[in-house]
């Protein structure tokens, strides 16, 4: 290998190493962006982010798709509970987008991904109602940016 070829290999290696480091740093920080955005907004589920009508729609879907595994009262059973201290402790400070996304992409267990974004958001509204979070005047939007801006917190 000539001196010129060795220099090109060295420069290419350094460039790839730097690009890899930048990519790794971005991927490491990226999952935190929704949480950071939500903290910047200062909104939590305690701010009345859903309506009682939306929770009622969510209850119908929950009863059909979720209650068998998570319990009729959301206390758990074959699957974890979706209300109460353990639930809040697990999801505390997470943006609602993470919860809605988990429901939409992994539930129900027998048919993951069958629920729409709106269905999943309505289920979350029902979960908030059961968790005794206050209602508001506006429905919880299924828009990811909106869901990113609202943090789960203890009631």
N, C-alpha and C positions, 0 to 999 in steps of 0.2 A: 504494500500500500504506500502510495506516495505521501509526502508531507501535506500536499494540498488536499488529498482525499481524507487524511486523518483530521485535518482542520475542519472540513465540512462535516464529518461525522461528529466531532466534538461540539460544533455549533448547533447542529441538528439535535443532538442529545440534550444540550442545555435548553434549547427552545422547547422541546417536548416536556422536559422536566418542569419548566416554569409553567407551561400551559396545564400540565397535570396538577400542579400545586394550586393554580387558580381554580380549576374545575373542582378539585376536592374541597377547597375552601367554600366555594359557592354551594355545593351539594350539602356540605355540613351545616351551613347557615340557613339554607332555604327552608327546611321544615319549621324553623322558628319564625319565619316572616309573618304568617297569619296571627300567631300569638302576639308578636310585637305590635302588629298593626292594631289588634284588638285593644291592647293596653294603651296605645296612643289615643284611641277613640274614647276610652274610658267607659264604654257601655258594658253592662253585664245583663244576665238574664233576670236580674232583680229590677230592671227598668221597665217591665211590662212590654215585652217584645213580641207578644202573640195575642190573638183574640180568643174569646171563649168559643166562638163559632168554628175557628180553625182547630181548636183542641177537640171539639166534638167530631169533626171530620177525621181527625187523627185517631180518635178512639175507635171509630168504626174499622179503620184499617188495622189498628193494633189488635183489636179483638179477632179479626180474621186471620192475620198473618203472624202475630207476635205472642199473643197471650198464652198459647199452648206451652211454649218453652220458657218464657220469661215470667209467667204467672199472670193471672187475671188482674191482680192488684200491683203488678210490677215488682213484687218482692223476690222474684227469682224462682227457681225450680230446676229444670234441666239446664237452664242458662242463667247467667248473672242477673241480679236485680237491676232494674232501671230507674229506681227512685230510692231515696234514703241516703244515709251517711256514707255508706261504702261507695255508692255510685258517685256522689259529689266528691268524695276524696279522690277517686280515680280520675274524674274529668275536670277537677278544679283547675282553673286558669286556662283551660283549652278553649279555643274558639269553637263556636257552634258548628262551623263548617266541617270540623273533624268528625263530630258526632253524626251529622247529617250524611257525610260521605261514607262513614263506616256502615250506617244503616243501608244506604243506597247501593253500595257495592258488595256487601257481604250478607245481607239479609233478604228474605228469610233463609235460614240455613238450607232448607230443602230446595230453594230456587234463588240463589244469590243474584242480585242485579235486576230482579223483576220490578222492584219499586222505583217509581219515578222520583226525581228530585223534589217535586211538590208533595208526593205521598210521604217521602221521608221527612220533609220539613213539617208536615202536618202531624206526623207521629211524634216528632220532637216537641211540638206545641202541646200535645197531649201529655207527654212525659213531664213537661214543665208544669202543667196544671196539676198533675198527680203529686209532683214534688212541692206543691204549694207556692210556686212562683206567681207573682202578680200578673194579671192580664193587662193589656193595653188597648189602645184604640185602633191600632194598625196590625194587620196580619204579618207574621214572620215571613219574610221573602225567601224564596229558594235560591236567590242570587248569591253566588259564592262570595262576592266582595262584601255584601251585606253580612252574611254569616261569619265571615272572617273578622268583622268588626265588633262582634258580640262575644264576650267571654262567659264561660260557665263559672258560677261562683255559688257559695253556700247561700241558702235562702235567708 
